[in-house]
Amino acid sequence: MNKKLLAAIFGSALMLAACGGGGDEEATETNEEKGGEVTETQDAEKIVQGNCTSCHGGNLEGQGNFPSLKDVGSRLSKDEILQVIQNGQGQMPANIIEGAEAEVVAEWLANKK
C-alpha cells in the first residue's frame, strides 16, 4: 500500500513540475514572436533594475568605480551605450543584457540627460 501511495505522489509531483512555471519566459517568447523587441519603458526599467543597479546604484547614481547613469544620454548616444552593453567597458562585462532587451535599455538610457 505504501508503495502505491508513494508512486501516486511522485507521479503527481512530476506532472505538476512538467506543467508549471515558465510563465515569464512564455510571455517573452510571445513578445519576440510578435515584434522581436520589448518596447515599454517599464520593461526597460525592470531590465535595468535586474542587471545594472547592483553596480551603478539603485538610482543609477554610480558607486565606487561604476559611473552614474543618471545623465548617460548627455555623454553617449544610443549606439555608443549599446556598444558598451555588448562589448563591456572597464569592470563591466560584455553582454550583460542581450538582444532586443539591450536595444530597449540603450534607448532608455540614451534619454537620460
C-alpha positions in Angstrom: 0.0 0.0 0.0 2.8 2.4 0.9 4.5 1.9 -2.5 1.3 2.7 -4.4 0.8 5.9 -2.4 4.4 6.9 -2.9 4.2 6.2 -6.6 1.0 8.3 -6.8 2.6 11.2 -5.0 5.7 11.0 -7.1 3.7 10.8 -10.3 1.6 13.8 -9.3 4.7 15.8 -8.5 6.2 15.0 -11.9 3.1 16.1 -13.7 2.9 19.4 -11.7 6.6 20.1 -12.4 6.1 19.5 -16.1 3.1 21.8 -16.3 4.1 24.6 -14.0 6.5 27.6 -14.2 7.9 29.3 -17.2 5.2 32.0 -17.4 7.7 34.8 -17.8 9.6 33.0 -20.5 6.4 32.3 -22.4 5.5 36.0 -22.3 8.9 37.0 -23.6 8.8 34.4 -26.4 5.4 35.6 -27.4 6.6 39.2 -27.3 9.6 38.3 -29.5 7.4 36.4 -31.9 5.0 39.3 -32.3 7.6 42.0 -33.0 11.0 41.0 -31.9 11.5 43.6 -29.3 10.4 44.9 -25.9 9.2 48.4 -26.2 7.7 49.6 -22.9 9.6 51.9 -20.7 8.5 49.8 -17.7 10.3 46.8 -19.3 13.5 48.8 -19.7 13.3 49.9 -16.1 12.8 46.3 -14.9 15.8 45.1 -17.0 18.0 47.9 -15.6 16.8 47.1 -12.1 17.7 43.5 -12.6 21.1 44.0 -14.3 22.6 47.4 -13.6 21.7 48.7 -10.1 23.9 46.3 -8.2 26.9 48.1 -9.6 25.6 51.5 -10.7 23.4 52.1 -7.7 19.7 51.8 -7.0 19.0 55.3 -8.5 21.8 54.9 -11.1 23.8 57.4 -9.2 27.0 55.5 -9.6 29.1 53.9 -6.8 32.7 53.1 -6.4 34.3 52.6 -9.8 31.0 52.4 -11.5 29.8 55.6 -13.2 26.5 57.3 -12.8 23.9 56.5 -15.5 21.5 59.3 -14.4 22.7 61.5 -17.3 24.5 59.0 -19.5 22.4 60.2 -22.5 24.1 63.5 -22.3 27.5 61.8 -22.7 26.8 58.9 -25.0 24.5 58.2 -27.9 22.1 55.2 -28.0 24.6 53.4 -30.3 27.5 54.1 -28.0 25.5 52.9 -25.0 24.6 49.7 -26.9 28.3 49.1 -27.8 29.2 49.4 -24.1 26.4 46.9 -23.2 27.5 44.5 -25.9 31.3 44.8 -25.5 31.7 45.8 -21.9 33.9 48.6 -20.6 36.2 48.8 -17.6 34.8 46.4 -15.0 31.5 45.9 -16.8 31.4 42.5 -18.6 30.2 42.2 -22.2 26.7 41.1 -23.0 25.2 41.6 -19.5 22.0 42.3 -21.4 21.4 40.8 -24.8 19.3 41.1 -27.9 16.1 43.2 -28.0 16.4 43.9 -24.3 19.9 45.5 -24.9 18.4 47.8 -27.6 15.5 48.9 -25.3 17.8 49.6 -22.4 20.2 51.5 -24.7 17.4 53.7 -25.9 16.0 54.2 -22.4 19.4 55.2 -21.1 20.1 57.5 -24.1 17.1 59.5 -23.0 18.6 60.1 -19.5 20.1 63.6 -19.9 
